[in-house]
Amino acid sequence: MDLQALLDDLAKEAAPFAAQGKVADYIPALAAVDPSRFGIALATVDGAVYGHGDWREPFSIQSVSKAFSLALVLARDGEALWRRVGREPSGNPFNSLVQLEYEKGIPRNPFINAGALILIDRLLSLTGDSLGTLREFLRTESGNPAVDVDREVAASEAAHGHRNAALAHFMASCGNLENPVERVLDHYFRQCSLTMSCADLARAGLFLANHGLGADGSRLLTRSEAKRINSIMLTCGTYDAAGDFAYRVGLPGKSGVGGGILAVLPGRGVLCVWSPALDTHGNSVAGVEALDRFTTRTGWSVF
């Protein structure tokens, strides 16, 4: 199969679907991004990287970062995490306060905002520097030492992060935060503001396709831990549209409101697509379309 030609075709077919979405305007720094941008990259477990369009252009990875935070916490803390956060799809918006209150401060899964705050809180306790630990990990696995925070986006996140602050304060009131709320929020806003390209993210995620083995061949996770992260990505990784994503794409995936989607092909490689125009659930319209067409054309899904 000519993978480069396939990506070229998919980009031409899927990019026009961006006209059906809109950028995340509730974060002003993201509202300024051109909605017509489109990039796609495929990194394979044998070391090849293919791409098309804006695949080398850095963008704000936002919630895609949560998949990597989960990996770092599980690698250091194992199953203890699941006493503080669940593993079930939310069925509600990613920043729902109602669900968190109903469930007494235990987030439904680690990929909704409340769950991601638990990941950061735990990584802070384990390492003393959640953001720094994640940034170094992403630099190492992607091979790009320039991976860093976009300060403008981070400031914009912090200035408009009232709902996330409410989630954190509520969990603290329920005894489900170990660190000061302000410190957890600071690391959260900056983590979401990390910028990477499709090529960077695809390479960085290869350990999930390679059953827990890192870029240097060392074991980052057990096979079972890598399997479990992929399973949670499949069921919870695209907000309250995870069922539709599984139906259409059939791969573990993690999206972000910056327009990126990371999708894992276990044993084969990792796809990353970026198109900033989102649907009403917060997922890239053209990105989902491209991934749908990829698995339809190749037959490479987990089903």
Beta strands, then each sheet from edge to edge (+ up, - down):
strand 1: 39-44
strand 2: 49-53
strand 3: 59-60
strand 4: 148-149
strand 5: 194-196
strand 6: 253-255
strand 7: 260-265
strand 8: 269-274
sheet 1: 2+ 1- 8+ 7- 6+
sheet 2: 3+ 5- 4+
end
